[in-house]
Amino acid sequence: MDGNLKVSFYLKRERKNKKTNGNDSTVYPIVGKIIIGKSIAQFSSKLKVEERLWNVKFGRATGKSRAATQLNREINKVNLLIHSRYSEILKRTGSVTALEVKNAFQCIASTQKTLLVLFEEFMQEFHLRVGIDRVKGSYYQYVSAYRHLKNFLKNKLGVDDIPFGKVNIALIIDYVYYLKVDLLMATRSVNSFLAPFRTVVKRAFNKGQLRQDPFFDYTHEKEIIKRRYLSGEELEQLMKTDFKGASANYIRDMFLFATFTGLSYSDLKNLQHNHLHQQANGSMWIVLKRKKTGVASHIPLLDIPLQIIEKYKNTKFAGGNGYVFKVQTKENLNLQLKQIAKTAGIDKRLTFHMSRHTFATSVCLTNGVPIESLSQMMGHLSIKTTQIYAHVTRIKLNEDMTNLEKRIEGQYKLADNEVVQK
């Protein structure tokens, strides 16, 4: 609640102790009253004064006696502390009630925590789970989201924090507008920074700290994601190019290994020999849990990745301590893949993650692998994630329609009606 702060002090007289005999030496407790707008809160000052020393109009002791001077000093300390707590809360949240000031003055914890406080608590718990069932990259995403939200509150609302009760659909829309217009973020970036905010709010709602979920009526803007991948022709072009230098050929082969297994960079980097399992029929499989989702992936090794494992097993590129490969940083890989694409005559900005998209689209879906099988190999939590990769290529479309034409050949016949000539 907004409004100016008023603090007053008065004597608390019990009805039975009301002065009736003119005795002004009776001692009464001093009670304080905090008024902010329409909100009022009373509190005990834990001070007492004789009736004869009290000035009702000014709410202070009268005279220059030692007792009056000492009492007024204590009252002024209380008054100053109340104004200090009022300013702190107002600066942090933008609004304050008399009860909140009273609780802060008396060191009583508020039952309602603020948005950034709960966000910080969530991040602390998240950080403790890094390396167990959370990854460091996701933690940093929450740190960035927290920073943007904090800047939004400071720059657009002029406050350091807000009560959780003030988180509503209007605030969410204003925050999205801030990310999109003020910070010039693309839709994908806006959604990625909004997701941690949404997680913290939903957690508070599930714990009963919010009466309703403010995100319930919010629909985020959907982005049409076009996954970049290599076509079959481009993949063949990359495979047959002989690059100068063992390092360039090795990086190309790492890209191809991921292209024919669907492994992400982190999973390839952490691939160990104990992840390779030989089945009863003699086939080799990769069996591991994806670092990002923790979901188990079961990937049959095709001939190309088997050749790559054999090619580098006794070279300087073989990983030590049980690792299959010695993998460079993702930044270095992407930098060299840019030159590799240029040398191979591929007119695309080649990145390592494109290998995973190529596996899904050109290697699997184009060649008839069911999307359910692909989802399991890629270790997705939901098949909806796999459907993002489900590009229908012209080759697959032509193949499907050719097969359809063969199946329905002779089943339908166009009626031989007489055509009226002009």
N, C-alpha and C positions, 0 to 999 in steps of 0.2 A: 504494500500500500504506500502511495506517495503522499508527501506532506511535510511541513516543517516540524521540527522537533521542539517540544515544550516539556520542561521538567519542573515540577513544583514539589514543595515539601510542606507538610502540615502535621499537626499533632493528632494522635489517635486516642480519642477520649472514649472510654467505655460509658455507656448510659448511666450506670449506677455510680460512676465516679465523677459525673458532671458536677462542676463547682456550684455549690448552693450556699456555702457559709462564708464566701469571700476569701478563703484560704488560697493564696496564689503560689504556695511553695510545693504544690503537688507536682510530682514528676510524671511526664507522659512520654511514650515512645514516639519517635519521628518516623512518619511514613512518607515515601516518595511516590509520585505519579508521573508516568511517561505518557505523553500524548503525541501521536503522529497521525495527522488527518483525523479519521474517525475511529482509529484504534487506540485503546487505552489499556495500560497495564500498571498495577500497583505493586510496590515492593517494600520490604522492610529495610530501613537504613541501618538498623542495629544501633541507633543512637537514641539518647534520651535527653530531655531538658525539663527544667522547672517551668511551670506556667508563667511565672513572672518575667522570665528572660526571653520569652518567645514573641516575635513580631509576626502576627498572622498575615499582614499585607505583603511583607517581603519574604516570608518563609525562612527567616534566619533569626538568630539570637540577637538581642539588642544590647547596647552598652559596650564598654571596652574592658570589661573584667576579663581575667584570665580564662574563666570558664566559658564566657561567651565567645572570646577570640578563638579558643581551641575548638569549640563546637563548630563555628562557622568555617574554620579551616577544613574540618573533616567533611562537612556538607559540600564544600566547594570541590573537594577531591572526588566525591561520589558524582557530582554534577559533571565534572570534567571527564571522568571515566565513561559515563553514559554517552556523552557527546562523541567521545573517541570511538566507542563501539558502533554508534550510529553511523559515523562517517565511514568506518571500515566496511560495514555491511552494504551501505549504499553504493560505495565505490565498486564493490565486488559483484553485486547482483543487480544494481540499478533501482531497486525498491526495497522497502523495509517496513516492518510492522513494529508496534510498541512491544509486543510479546517477544519478538526476535531480539530486540535490543535488550530487554530485561534478561532474557536467557543468556545472552552474550555477556552482559554485565555481571551476572551471577555465576558465570562459567558453567551454565547448563547447556549440554549439547543439543543442538536443534534436531528434531526428528526428521527433517527433510534435508537431504544432502543436495549439493549443487551439481550441475551437469559436468563440469570439468573435474570435480573431485571424484565423482563416480567413474568418469572416463579414465582418470589416473589409476584408480584402484583396479579397474579392469586390465589396464596395460601391465601393471605390476604382476597380476596373477598370470597374464598371458606370457610374460617374460620368464616366469618360473617354469613354464611348460615347454620352452624352447629347447629342442634337443630330445624331448620325450615324445610329444605328439603335436608339436608346433615347430615351424621353421623360422629362422631368424629374419628372412625376407618378409614374412607376413607381419612380424613384430614391427619392423621398420615402417610398414604400410600404416599401421595404427599410430605410430609416432608422427608420421606426416599428416595423417588425418586429424590428429589432436591439435597439431600446430595450426592447420588451416582453420579449424573450428574456433580456436582461441583467438586468432587474428580477426575472424569474422565478428566475434562478440566485442572485441576491443574497437575495431575500426568502423563497424557499421552500427552497433548498438551502444557503444560508449561505455561498456561495463567489462569487468574482469571475469565475471562468471554470472550465471543465472540459476535460480531455483529450478529443480527438475519439473516442478509443476507448470513452469512457463514454456516448456518444450511442447509446441503444438504444430499443426499443419502449416500455419502461417509462417512460423519460424523456419520450418524445413524448406518451404518454397523460397523464402528470402535467402537462405543459405545456398540453395542451388543456384539462384540468380547471381549471388556473389561469386561463386566458383566459375560460373559460365561467362558472365559479363565482365566482372571486375578483374578476374584472374585469367580470362580468355582460355579456359579449359575446354577440351573436346568432350563430347558426351561420355566417352569411355572413361576419361579421367574423372569426370564429375561423379559418375556412378561408383568408381573405385574408392573415392574419398568419402562418399556418402555411406557406403556399406559398413565401415567400422562404426560410424555414428549410429546407424540403424541397429547394429548388434548390441551396442551399449544400452540403447533405449529399450530394446526388446528384453534384455536381461533385467533391467530395472522393473519393467512391467511384470515379468514372470516372478520377480521377488516381492511383488506387491508394493513397490515404491512409486508406481504410477497407477492411477485408476483406469486409464485406457491407453492403448498404444497409439501415439500420434501418427505413426506411419501407416495405420490401418487404411486410411483414405488416400494415401499417397501412391501414385503410380509413376515409377521412374521412366524417363525417356529411353526407349529401346534404340540401340544402335545396330545397324545392319553391318555385321562384321564379315569382311571378305578376307578369308584366310589365303595367304599367298603360298603357293606350292610350285614345284617343278612338274611340267608335263612329262609324259613318257619320253618324248623326243629329247627334251632338255636333260632329263636324267641320263639317257643313253649317251648324249653328248658329253656330259660331265664324266661319265665312267670311262669313255674311250680316250679322253685327253690325258697325255703324259706330261706332267708338270716338271719343270726343272727344279731339282732339289728334293731330297728325301722328306723334308719337313712339309712342303706343300702337298706332296702326294699322300703323306700321312694324314694331314688335316682333311683332305678330300675323302680319304678312306673312312675317317671318323664320321664325317657327314653321311657317307653311304651306309655305314653300319647302323646309324640312327635311322636312316631312311628305310632300311629293310627290317628294323625291329620296332620302331616307334618309340625308342627310349628318349627321354628328355636329356638335356645337358647334365643335370645333377645326377640322374640315374645312371647315365653312361660313366660319369666320373667315379661313381661309387660301385660300379659293377665289379664283382669279385668272382674268382673261379668257383667258389662254392654256390654261386647263383646259377651255374651251368649244370643241368641235370640230364642224364641220358635215360630215355624211356625204354620200355621193354622191347619195342620194335627197332631200337637202335637210333632213333631220332634224338637230336639235342634240343633242349628247351632252356629258356631263361625264366627262372622263377624268383621273383623278388617283390618286395613291397615298395610302391612308389613313395619317394621321399615327400612329395607335396601332399598327397592325400592319405597315405598309409594303406591304400587299397592294393591287394595282391594282383600282380600281373603274371600271366602265363603266356609266354611268347615262343612259338616254335622257331628255331633258327633255320633260315633258308640258306641256300648254298653260298650266297655272297657274304653274309656276316661270318659264316664258318671259315671261308677262305681268308677273311681279314684277320680273324683270331689266329689262324695258323701262320699267316704272313708275318705277324709282328711278335709272336710269342717269345722268340729268343733274340730280340733286338733291343736297342736303347729306348724304344718307345713302349716296351712292355712295362706294366706297373709293378711296383714292388709290394711286399707285404700282402700278397694274395690278390691284388688288384689286377684286372685283365689289361688295362691300358693306362698309360701316363697321359693324362688329359690336361691341356693348357687352360688358362682362364677363358671364360666365355668372351670377354672383350677382345682378347688376342685372336681367338678363333674367328670371330665375326670380322675382324679387321683383315685377316688373311683370306677369308672366304670371299670378300669383296674383290680381291685381285684374282682369285681362282676363277670366279664367275666371268670376269673380263677375259682371262686367258682362254677359257673354254667357249667363249663367244655366246654366253648367256646374258641376255639383256634384262636382268632382274637384280635387285639388291639382295644378294644371297646372305641369309643369316642362318645360324645353326638351328634355330627353332623351326625353320622351314622344312627341315628333314622330317619332323614329326607330322607336319601337315601333308607332306608328300607321301609319307607312309600311309596315312589315312585315306588320301584321295587317289593318287596315281597307282600305288602298289596294291591297296586292298579293295576299296569300293569300286574302282574301275574294273577290277578283275573279278567282281562278283562275290567278294567276302561279305557275308551278312553283317549288318551294323551291330547286332548283338555280340557277335564274335569280336568285332573290332573294338567295341567298348570294353570288353573284358581284357583284351591284349593291352589297351592303352591305360588301363587302370583307372577308369573314370568312376566317380561316385554315382553318376546318373547318366542314363543313355541320352538325356537331353544335351549334355555336354558334347557327346560324340556327334550328335546331329549337326553341330556347328561345322564340323569338318566334312560333312556329307555333300561335297560339291558334285553335281552331275556333269561329268565331262561329255564333250561331243562324241568321243569314241565310245563311251559306255552307252550313251543314248542311242547312237547308231546301231550298236550291237544288240541292245534290247529290242529295238524296233525291228531289226532284221529277224531276230528269233521269233518275235510276235508274228511277223508276216508269214514265216514258215509254218507256224502252228495253226494259223487261221486260214491258210491257203485252201481254197475250195469250199470253205464253210459258208460263205456268203456270196450271193449273186445279185447283181444289179438288174432290175427288171428291164426287158428290152422293149421299152415303150416307143411308139412312133413320135418323132420329133417334128413339130410343125415348123416349116421353113418360113423365113421372112418373105 
